[in-house]
Structure formats: structure tokens, C-alpha cells
Amino acid sequence: MSGSHAVPGRLAPVLLLAGAFACARGFAADAPVPAPAASTPAASASAAAVAAAPSSPPPPDIPAPLATPSAPTVPTADSVIGGEKIERVQVTDPYIELHTGPGRGYPVFFVAARGEWIAITLRHTDWYNVTTSGGKQGWVNRKQLESTLTEGGDQQKFRDIALGDYLKRTFSVGGAYGRFHGDPMDKFWAGWRFSDTLSLESTFAQVQGVFSGSTLWHVNLQAEPWSDQRISPFAGIGIGHFKNVPNRSLVTDLTTRARLSDAIVGVNYHLAQRFIIRADYTIYTAFVADARSTEYRAATLGVSVFF
């Protein structure tokens, strides 16, 4: 019997160790899991604010500011039609008026202020076509441009303004007074210059003599070899009609009508602007009958205007 009680006595320590190990595992399983470390209060508030704030749209795409444009410049072309150089001048009067056409009858549509630069591009008699720095184009009278300054700071000087027009003249009208066969003579003419040296001219004249009065008209072809000179001689020939009416106090008061031819020589002098002084000497031949003709001589001095 004593041998049967000895075996359990040896297992007792083993059972105690097993029970202790089982108790330790159970305690570890029941222990609470530690919570993660909490963030700081400031970070928590920031995160909460971000979460609570409504989402805002992206900022608009604002274009970069444009560069400040430089002041417009006056045209700087070297020349214009006709070979005349473009001149740039600065306004010194309070203002300069720009007209829509070359004349005072055309309305003013723009005013260029003092200090503004303008370019002179074209001339027509006393009127100049100008372009402002802002691109406005109009006509200005010469008197307003005479006070402007050049790019060098000097007062602008204008040459004889009508010289260019004189060289390019096309139409002209004029009148003269003189002597026709010793009697007073008045004549008027109109001319058309169709080339540099040739022109057609139509003339009407009246002569009031002591014993009779005469009227005559003729058309001439004239040559002016040096038409580009201020003093320019010319010569021409023409045909026309002659009429002589005697005074009623004469016994014979028959009116004479005849064909007429003429030969003329003279000289033109460009006086100023659009005016020309003219002196001429003419030989008239009136064919009063088939076998008879009468010759008259006339000398006149007058003035013409060209366009």
C-alpha cells in the first residue's frame, strides 16, 4: 500500500507548475490593450478645422500684366510720291487744327496739342497733309506750320511753297492788257498743259478803236522748252476768227468777218505761289478775202493763275 501512495506524491510539483503556467496565460489574455498616444491639442484643433471647413474653388487664372506700350511714333519714311522728303515737326502753338481737306471750307476734325510731333507728307498749294503721332491724318494751313520746330530744335522754314505746283501745273487762266494795231486791247485765255513742254491755249480778245471795234478768238499750240525755270520763254501758232465792226458814223460801216491765224512769242515769270506774269508779242493775219489779208500786231502784259 505504501508503494501506491508514492507515485502521486511525485506528480504534485509537476501539476502545480502546469497550473501556474495556465493561470499566467489567462491573465495575459484578459489584460487591456494600450491605446495609441494622443496628438497635441493644437494639432487636433487644426485637423478639426480643416475637416470642418468647406472645400473652396481653385484661384482664378490671372494673366500677367501687359507691358506699358511705348508712345506711338510719327512715320519716318524717307520720301513720298514726288520725291519730297518727309519732315517731322513739333507743335509750339497751343494747338494746330487738322481739316478734312486742303481748304478752310473743309471742317476741322482734330486738334494737335502743343508738344506733339507731326509728319508732313504731302503739299497742295498753301495746305499740307500731315500725320500726327496718334495716327490722325489731315490738312493744315502753312501759316500754322511756320511756328513749328524741326527735330534739331530750329524753327521750321518753308521754301517757295508753290514751286512744286508750278512745275506740275496743268490748267491756267489769265488776262492781259495791251495794244492791238495801236488801239487798246483786252484779252483773256485759258490753257491746258498736257506735257512738260507743250500746251493748248484758247484766247478771246476785244479791241476798241477810234473808228471800229474788233473781237477775235483763237486756239494756239504752244511750246515752252524751259518750263521748269522761273523765267520761261515760249512760242506758239494758232488759228481762229476775226470780226471787225466799224463805227456807225463812218460812211462805210460794213462788218468784216475773216479767218485768223497768229504767231506768238513771249515769256512767263513765276511771281509767287500760283501767279505768273506774262508778256507776249503776237502777229495776227486776218484773211479778209481770197486774195487779200490784213496783218495786225499786238503786245500785251498780264497775269495768270495756274492749278
C-alpha positions in Angstrom: 0.0 0.0 0.0 2.8 2.4 0.7 4.1 1.9 -2.8 0.8 3.0 -4.4 0.7 6.4 -2.5 4.3 7.3 -3.5 3.5 8.0 -7.2 1.0 10.8 -6.7 3.5 12.4 -4.4 6.0 12.8 -7.2 3.4 14.3 -9.7 2.4 17.0 -7.3 5.1 19.5 -8.2 4.5 19.0 -11.9 0.8 19.6 -11.6 1.5 22.8 -9.6 3.8 24.2 -12.3 1.3 23.4 -15.0 -1.5 25.2 -13.1 0.7 28.2 -12.5 1.6 28.5 -16.2 -2.1 28.2 -17.2 -3.1 31.0 -14.8 -0.3 33.2 -16.3 -1.6 32.8 -19.9 -5.1 33.6 -18.9 -4.1 36.8 -17.1 -2.2 38.0 -20.2 -5.1 37.4 -22.5 -7.5 39.4 -20.2 -5.2 42.4 -19.9 -6.5 45.6 -21.8 -4.6 46.7 -25.0 -2.9 50.1 -24.5 -4.4 53.0 -26.6 -2.2 54.8 -29.1 -0.6 58.0 -28.0 -2.9 61.1 -28.3 -1.8 64.0 -30.5 -1.2 67.5 -29.1 -4.3 69.8 -28.7 -3.1 72.4 -31.3 -2.7 69.7 -33.9 -6.1 68.3 -33.1 -7.8 71.7 -33.4 -6.1 72.3 -36.8 -7.1 69.0 -38.1 -10.6 69.5 -36.9 -10.8 72.9 -38.6 -9.5 71.5 -41.9 -12.1 68.8 -41.8 -14.9 71.1 -40.9 -14.1 73.9 -43.5 -15.9 73.6 -46.9 -13.8 73.0 -49.9 -13.1 76.3 -51.8 -12.7 76.6 -55.6 -9.2 77.0 -57.0 -7.9 80.6 -57.5 -8.7 82.2 -61.0 -6.0 82.2 -63.6 -5.0 85.9 -63.7 -3.0 86.9 -66.8 0.3 88.6 -66.3 0.0 92.4 -66.6 0.7 93.8 -70.1 3.8 95.8 -70.7 3.2 99.6 -70.9 3.1 100.4 -74.6 5.6 103.0 -75.8 4.3 106.3 -77.3 3.4 106.0 -81.0 5.9 107.4 -83.3 5.5 109.7 -86.3 6.1 108.0 -89.7 9.8 108.0 -90.6 9.7 107.1 -94.3 12.4 108.8 -96.3 10.3 110.1 -99.1 6.8 110.3 -100.5 5.4 110.4 -104.0 7.2 113.1 -106.0 10.5 112.5 -104.2 9.9 115.0 -101.4 11.4 114.1 -98.1 9.0 113.6 -95.2 9.6 116.3 -92.5 8.8 115.9 -88.8 8.0 119.0 -86.8 6.8 119.7 -83.3 3.8 121.9 -82.5 4.7 125.0 -80.5 1.4 126.9 -80.7 -1.4 126.0 -78.2 -2.9 123.8 -80.9 -3.0 123.1 -84.7 -6.2 122.4 -86.5 -6.5 119.5 -88.9 -9.0 119.9 -91.7 -10.6 117.1 -93.7 -9.4 118.7 -97.0 -6.9 121.3 -98.3 -9.0 124.5 -97.7 -10.7 126.5 -95.0 -14.1 125.3 -96.3 -13.4 121.8 -95.0 -14.4 121.1 -91.4 -11.9 120.7 -88.5 -12.0 117.2 -87.2 -8.9 117.0 -84.9 -6.7 119.3 -82.9 -3.0 118.5 -82.3 -1.8 120.0 -79.0 1.4 121.8 -78.1 4.4 119.5 -78.0 3.0 116.9 -80.3 5.1 115.7 -83.3 3.6 115.6 -86.7 4.9 114.4 -90.1 4.4 116.5 -93.3 3.7 114.0 -96.1 2.1 116.0 -98.9 1.6 119.6 -100.0 -1.1 121.2 -102.1 -0.5 125.0 -102.6 -0.7 126.5 -99.1 -2.0 123.4 -97.4 0.0 120.4 -96.1 -1.2 116.9 -95.4 0.2 115.8 -92.0 0.0 112.7 -89.8 0.1 113.0 -86.0 1.8 110.7 -83.6 -1.5 109.2 -82.8 -2.2 108.3 -86.5 -4.6 111.2 -87.3 -4.2 112.4 -90.9 -5.5 115.8 -92.1 -4.7 119.1 -93.8 -3.0 122.1 -92.1 -2.5 125.6 -93.4 1.0 126.8 -93.9 0.7 129.7 -91.5 0.1 127.3 -88.6 3.1 125.3 -89.5 5.5 128.2 -89.8 5.9 128.3 -85.9 6.7 124.6 -85.6 10.2 123.3 -84.6 12.3 120.9 -86.5 13.9 117.8 -84.9 17.0 119.9 -84.4 15.1 122.5 -82.4 15.1 125.2 -85.1 12.1 127.0 -86.4 10.7 125.2 -89.5 11.4 127.1 -92.7 9.4 126.5 -95.9 10.8 127.0 -99.4 8.7 128.7 -102.1 5.6 126.6 -101.5 4.2 126.9 -105.0 7.4 125.9 -106.8 6.5 122.3 -106.9 3.0 123.1 -108.0 4.5 125.4 -110.7 6.5 122.5 -112.0 3.4 120.3 -112.1 0.9 122.9 -113.3 -1.8 121.7 -115.6 -4.5 124.3 -116.0 -4.2 128.1 -116.1 -6.4 131.1 -116.7 -5.3 134.7 -117.2 -5.9 138.2 -118.5 -3.8 140.9 -120.1 -4.0 144.5 -121.4 -2.0 145.9 -124.3 -2.2 147.5 -127.8 -3.6 146.0 -131.0 -2.5 147.9 -134.0 -2.3 151.0 -131.8 -5.7 150.5 -130.2 -6.4 149.3 -126.6 -6.8 145.6 -126.3 -8.1 143.3 -123.6 -7.6 139.6 -123.8 -8.3 136.5 -121.7 -7.1 133.0 -122.0 -7.3 129.5 -120.6 -4.6 126.9 -121.1 -4.1 123.2 -120.7 -0.6 121.8 -120.3 -0.6 118.2 -121.5 3.1 117.6 -121.4 6.2 119.2 -119.8 6.8 121.5 -122.8 3.5 121.6 -124.8 0.2 123.2 -124.1 -3.1 124.2 -125.8 -4.4 127.7 -125.2 -7.7 129.3 -126.1 -7.8 133.1 -126.3 -10.6 135.7 -126.6 -9.8 139.4 -127.1 -11.6 142.7 -127.7 -10.2 145.8 -129.3 -11.9 149.2 -129.1 -10.5 151.6 -131.7 -11.4 155.1 -132.7 -13.1 154.1 -135.9 -14.1 150.5 -135.2 -14.2 147.7 -132.7 -12.9 144.2 -133.1 -13.3 140.9 -131.4 -11.2 137.8 -132.1 -10.6 134.4 -130.7 -8.0 131.7 -131.5 -6.6 128.4 -130.3 -2.9 128.0 -130.1 -0.4 125.2 -129.8 2.5 126.5 -127.6 5.9 125.2 -126.8 7.7 126.1 -123.6 11.1 124.4 -123.7 12.3 125.6 -120.3 9.0 125.2 -118.4 10.8 124.2 -115.2 12.5 127.5 -115.0 11.1 130.5 -113.1 11.7 132.6 -116.2 10.4 130.6 -119.1 10.2 131.8 -122.8 7.5 130.3 -125.1 6.3 130.4 -128.7 3.2 129.2 -130.5 1.0 129.3 -133.5 -2.8 129.1 -133.9 -5.9 129.7 -135.9 -9.2 131.4 -135.1 -11.7 134.0 -136.2 -11.7 137.8 -136.5 -14.6 140.2 -136.6 -14.4 144.0 -137.2 -17.4 146.3 -136.7 -16.9 150.0 -137.9 -18.5 152.9 -136.1 -21.9 154.0 -137.4 -20.5 157.5 -138.0 -18.5 156.2 -140.9 -19.9 156.2 -144.4 -18.9 152.5 -144.9 -20.0 150.5 -141.9 -19.8 147.0 -143.2 -18.9 144.4 -140.7 -15.8 142.3 -141.6 -15.5 138.7 -140.7 -12.4 136.7 -141.5 -10.4 133.6 -140.7 -7.5 134.3 -138.5 -4.0 132.9 -137.9 -1.4 134.0 -135.4 2.1 133.5 -134.3 3.1 134.4 -130.7 6.3 134.7 -128.7 6.5 135.6 -125.0 8.0 134.9 -121.6 6.5 133.7 -118.3 7.8 134.7 -114.9 6.7 132.7 -111.9 5.9 135.6 -109.5 4.8 133.8 -106.3 2.6 131.0 -105.1 0.2 130.3 -108.1 0.7 133.5 -110.0 2.6 134.0 -113.3 3.4 137.3 -115.0 3.3 137.1 -118.8 4.5 139.4 -121.6 3.9 138.5 -125.2 4.0 139.8 -128.7 1.6 138.5 -131.4 1.3 138.8 -135.2 -2.2 138.3 -136.4 -3.2 137.7 -140.0 -6.8 138.2 -141.0 -7.8 136.6 -144.3 -10.5 139.2 -145.3 -10.7 137.9 -148.9 -9.5 135.1 -151.1 -6.6 137.2 -152.4 -6.2 139.7 -149.6 -5.2 139.6 -146.0 -4.6 142.1 -143.3 -1.8 141.9 -140.7 -2.1 143.2 -137.2 0.5 143.3 -134.4 -0.3 143.3 -130.7 1.7 143.4 -127.5 0.2 142.7 -124.0 1.2 142.3 -120.4 -0.8 140.3 -118.0 -1.0 137.8 -115.2 -2.3 134.2 -115.0 -3.2 131.8 -112.2 -2.3 128.1 -112.5 -3.9 125.0 -110.9 
